[in-house]
Amino acid sequence: MHWTKRIATGAMALALSCAAPYAIAQHHAAKAAAQVAASASSEQDWWKNAVIYEVYPRSFQDTNNDGIGDLNGITKRLDYLKELGVDAIWLSPIYPSPQADFGYDISDYENIDPQYGTLADFDRLIAEANKRHIRVIMDMVMNHSSDEHKWFLESRSSRDNPYRDWYVWRDGKGETATSKGEPPNNWQSAFGHSAWQWDEKTRQYYYHKFYVKQPDLNWDNPKVHEAFKGIIDFWLKRGVGGFRFDAITTLYEDPNLTDEGVVKDKNGEPIMNAFGEPELDDSRTDNLPGVHPVMQEMRATADQFDSDAFPGKRVLIGETYLPNIGELEKMYGPAGKPEFELPMDTLLGFINKLDVATFRTRLTDAEDKLGGHIPLLVFDNHDNPRLDARYGDGVHNTDIERVISTILFASRGAALFYYGDEIGMKTTPPTRKEDVKDPVGVTGWPKEKGRDGERTPMQWDADANAGFTAAGVKPWLPVPPSYTTVNVQAEQPSPDSLLTWYKELIRLKKTNPAFAEGKNVLLDTANIKVLSWMRQLPGAPTVVVSVNFTAEPQTVSLAIPGVDPGASGKVRTLLKTPGAQDPASLGAIALGPFGVYIGEVQQ
Ligand code: GLC
């Protein structure tokens, strides 16, 4: 499921921010921390147990009072991110852009959009992030540029311009000297309607998988490869810690322009998308094999920087919505030809339903079917309704967010999360069409309200504009009403808050050896109400985790080899949800509604 097939935001559950008190167990971490530091967390391997935080710069922190977040705002908040425990921040695009798709339409890949600051601000951000041992990961959009990029302006200027074949130009069907005919085939834009745009000047169509202002680059052209290797080099020299490759599976299209199939429902009727057209199967425009050699090239380019003045692997992250685990496994590259370190496992994070059996299968797949590679777990981003809307029930949302964050941080792998999830920010879509900013919402209204609802300003405090921008300034998207209680300042001092829960989970991930590196082994696998697993690392105490996927109390019995489930004193609590009792034994772990229990086995 790609984000373009995201669920409608309209029927979103109402969130109740009921922060019930809970006890955070005392954790004796010093010894464990030293062990972890000596093993997996070497500089080169930093990414293997990484905590990565997605910043949507436009919405994070405004410092020049124009209502739009900026680089200096991110720099200002680095201490907050450090305290949270993140290893890296991924910035959605900050390059010069007409902002038709809020930065994903790039008009210059080697500069900073003045709305966000300057290259000097960027260098300062990198320097300050380095001081705090936080890496900065850039978004790399290679599928398309802006139609205002000089490459495209050249390309569209004449059929024999040297840049003509940097983009995908095709004749229409039935085109004549006087008529443009029909688009070359039935392919659709993810932003609605045909993916082909007629260009009168040179009388051909150009292809755009995304918005009409995002023409696709032609990856059959070696010059495009060279251009992007140069761009990657440019940012690596400035000290970035890696890249997140945007929409990477859409790099290539079928050169024969074969029509795509229509997706049918169980009665054989076409499924209609939010734009009122039949949904297509993406079989000719997504996940074509050409992407693999490209990523091998990019990997080799990045590898040259692995051991210079700023140590540590330059990590390649992929936006990889794929249909199954086998396709995800391929994204790591064949033996001897590495591609991504961390292609996103969206199969787990976007199940969008608390179904124990499906979670169990996907977690087992991530453990066993990725060829021993590190999974990148992710449950949220700037393209999908937030966690409350996809997993919440409207009554226990905070507890459900604890469940999801536990799966994220307590499973083996790198963990990626979205700004604001750590405080429980709610999806807040626009209510009137005239307020919509995202072109997806403009075209799809009212069925598809677009992505504004998950991009609202970060809620720092309870002041006017939530500390995002000065009082009296109009933020680019409205601050949701929840900011009075859901904000960093209110949650920071509270041991009961979601923010504190996130910090505790991250601390465990970083300091407990089994949490950091241990194998994931599913437990109690016939249970359809509670998901349980253990983390096992030779020489370290095993950790058990149980999360209740229901609104009813549950009790589970965990069978650990060599431990009598009835014996008392065999499990020591590391973290648990509000009001829960410490279990007497592994045979009787009691969980409240959407309760979480994490304990260390005493063997
Ligand atoms: C990716 C981005 C999304 C953007 C699209 C086109 O899916 O995450 O925000 O609209 O690519 O660049």
Residues whose N, C-alpha, C, O or C-beta is under 5 A from the ligand:
A	BS01	GLC	D101 Y104 F210 D246 A247 D383
